Structure formats: structure tokens, C-alpha cells
């Protein structure tokens, strides 16, 4: 594609991929348990979320939480404490199941029956770039009407698919300078 950044940050620019900023914002909108998994309250809340039904347990297994029912019961009763690796798997499984559970609702809110959602794009930080190499990149807003591929990729944990959807479906709507917004400091939207 034209204008894709191959060597971002070479001259001191700072930012993150726009698709990563979108994933962060979607995670924020999905909400969930804010207490860390390392605290007893956070651990118990995640375990209850992942084990409240057979469907939840199956989704947790598919997301990588492959421990026996006996181990889960011991964790829930407080007889045993998960290892550090198990805590990471619990957190990963919780995020994956939470994304899958809220994706349909979030998609409906973002698409708003075809009206879409207003998105603010804050350009990358050029404070570390030498003055003669800086370029004018302004703050932009746009209305995104097609969130289907973005939310589906996010819910599946497919970050490459999310990046492809963001850079091929959304950014070209900015016009000929869309490549300047592949890396950003922040992307904001509400649903």
C-alpha cells in the first residue's frame, strides 16, 4: 500500500499503531473487573465469571484455561492459590471470554443502525524529531460507519486482522494523507 510506514520512529517520532489504540479503547469500552488478578477479590471475580455456567467453562477452556475441575474447585474454595503462570492464563482467558461476550452489544452501539460513531485521531508525537524533519499533521475527526471487521478481529484476538481492517477500511476515508495517521498518540470514541 502507498504511504505505509516501514520505519516509524527513525527520526524520533513517538506513537503507537492506530489499530492498537483502537483495541485499547475497545477493551476500555468492554469494561469488566478492575481489581487485579493478583488480589483475592479480582481472582475470585474472574474465576466466578469463567465458571458460572457450562458455556462459560467451555469458552474459558477454548481461551487457554485448561485446568481440571478439581483444581478450579480448590481455587474457588481458597484451598489452593494459582501459580503466577496460572494467574496469567486466568487473566488471558477472562479477557478473551469478556471480549466474546460483549462484542455483539458493542458492535450494535458502535454501528448505531448505520449512523456510525465519531472517532478522534490524535497524531503521533513529533517532539523528538529535529525541526527541519517535522511535518504538519493535524488532529482529525471522522465518522466510522463500518465496525464489523474491526470488532470481530478484536473479539477474536486477531491483531493483524484488526490492523488490516483499520488501515484498509477506515484510514483511506481520511483522504490522500491517510498514511500520516497509521501511528498515533491516541484514538478516542465513545459508544
GILIN-V954047 format. One record per residue. N is the residue number from 0. RES is the residue in one small letter. D_FIRST is the distance of its C-alpha to the first C-alpha in whole Angstrom. Layout:
# GILIN-V954047
n->N res->RES d_first->D_FIRST
n->N res->RES d_first->D_FIRST
This chain:
# GILIN-V954047
n->0 res->x d_first->0
n->1 res->x d_first->4
n->2 res->x d_first->6
n->3 res->x d_first->6
n->4 res->x d_first->10
n->5 res->x d_first->11
n->6 res->x d_first->14
n->7 res->x d_first->15
n->8 res->x d_first->19
n->9 res->x d_first->20
n->10 res->x d_first->22
n->11 res->x d_first->23
n->12 res->x d_first->21
n->13 res->x d_first->22
n->14 res->x d_first->20
n->15 res->x d_first->19
n->16 res->x d_first->16
n->17 res->x d_first->16
n->18 res->x d_first->16
n->19 res->x d_first->19
n->20 res->x d_first->21
n->21 res->x d_first->21
n->22 res->x d_first->22
n->23 res->x d_first->25
n->24 res->x d_first->26
n->25 res->x d_first->26
n->26 res->x d_first->28
n->27 res->x d_first->30
n->28 res->x d_first->31
n->29 res->x d_first->32
n->30 res->x d_first->35
n->31 res->x d_first->37
n->32 res->x d_first->39
n->33 res->x d_first->39
n->34 res->x d_first->42
n->35 res->x d_first->41
n->36 res->x d_first->41
n->37 res->x d_first->43
n->38 res->x d_first->46
n->39 res->x d_first->48
n->40 res->x d_first->48
n->41 res->x d_first->44
n->42 res->x d_first->44
n->43 res->x d_first->47
n->44 res->x d_first->45
n->45 res->x d_first->42
n->46 res->x d_first->44
n->47 res->x d_first->46
n->48 res->x d_first->42
n->49 res->x d_first->41
n->50 res->x d_first->45
n->51 res->x d_first->46
n->52 res->x d_first->46
n->53 res->x d_first->45
n->54 res->x d_first->42
n->55 res->x d_first->41
n->56 res->x d_first->42
n->57 res->x d_first->40
n->58 res->x d_first->37
n->59 res->x d_first->38
n->60 res->x d_first->38
n->61 res->x d_first->35
n->62 res->x d_first->33
n->63 res->x d_first->35
n->64 res->x d_first->39
n->65 res->x d_first->41
n->66 res->x d_first->44
n->67 res->x d_first->47
n->68 res->x d_first->49
n->69 res->x d_first->52
n->70 res->x d_first->50
n->71 res->x d_first->48
n->72 res->x d_first->52
n->73 res->x d_first->53
n->74 res->x d_first->50
n->75 res->x d_first->51
n->76 res->x d_first->54
n->77 res->x d_first->54
n->78 res->x d_first->56
n->79 res->x d_first->53
n->80 res->x d_first->50
n->81 res->x d_first->46
n->82 res->x d_first->45
n->83 res->x d_first->42
n->84 res->x d_first->40
n->85 res->x d_first->41
n->86 res->x d_first->41
n->87 res->x d_first->37
n->88 res->x d_first->37
n->89 res->x d_first->39
n->90 res->x d_first->36
n->91 res->x d_first->33
n->92 res->x d_first->35
n->93 res->x d_first->36
n->94 res->x d_first->32
n->95 res->x d_first->31
n->96 res->x d_first->34
n->97 res->x d_first->34
n->98 res->x d_first->30
n->99 res->x d_first->31
n->100 res->x d_first->34
n->101 res->x d_first->33
n->102 res->x d_first->29
n->103 res->x d_first->31
n->104 res->x d_first->33
n->105 res->x d_first->30
n->106 res->x d_first->28
n->107 res->x d_first->30
n->108 res->x d_first->31
n->109 res->x d_first->27
n->110 res->x d_first->27
n->111 res->x d_first->30
n->112 res->x d_first->31
n->113 res->x d_first->28
n->114 res->x d_first->28
n->115 res->x d_first->26
n->116 res->x d_first->26
n->117 res->x d_first->25
n->118 res->x d_first->23
n->119 res->x d_first->23
n->120 res->x d_first->21
n->121 res->x d_first->22
n->122 res->x d_first->20
n->123 res->x d_first->20
n->124 res->x d_first->23
n->125 res->x d_first->24
n->126 res->x d_first->27
n->127 res->x d_first->27
n->128 res->x d_first->25
n->129 res->x d_first->27
n->130 res->x d_first->28
n->131 res->x d_first->27
n->132 res->x d_first->23
n->133 res->x d_first->23
n->134 res->x d_first->21
n->135 res->x d_first->22
n->136 res->x d_first->20
n->137 res->x d_first->22
n->138 res->x d_first->23
n->139 res->x d_first->21
n->140 res->x d_first->23
n->141 res->x d_first->21
n->142 res->x d_first->23
n->143 res->x d_first->21
n->144 res->x d_first->22
n->145 res->x d_first->21
n->146 res->x d_first->21
n->147 res->x d_first->22
n->148 res->x d_first->19
n->149 res->x d_first->19
n->150 res->x d_first->23
n->151 res->x d_first->23
n->152 res->x d_first->21
n->153 res->x d_first->23
n->154 res->x d_first->26
n->155 res->x d_first->25
n->156 res->x d_first->24
n->157 res->x d_first->21
n->158 res->x d_first->18
n->159 res->x d_first->15
n->160 res->x d_first->16
n->161 res->x d_first->16
n->162 res->x d_first->13
n->163 res->x d_first->11
n->164 res->x d_first->13
n->165 res->x d_first->13
n->166 res->x d_first->10
n->167 res->x d_first->9
n->168 res->x d_first->13
n->169 res->x d_first->14
n->170 res->x d_first->12
n->171 res->x d_first->11
n->172 res->x d_first->15
n->173 res->x d_first->15
n->174 res->x d_first->14
n->175 res->x d_first->12
n->176 res->x d_first->13
n->177 res->x d_first->11
n->178 res->x d_first->9
n->179 res->x d_first->13
n->180 res->x d_first->14
n->181 res->x d_first->12
n->182 res->x d_first->15
n->183 res->x d_first->18
n->184 res->x d_first->22
n->185 res->x d_first->23
n->186 res->x d_first->22
n->187 res->x d_first->25
n->188 res->x d_first->26
n->189 res->x d_first->29
n->190 res->x d_first->31
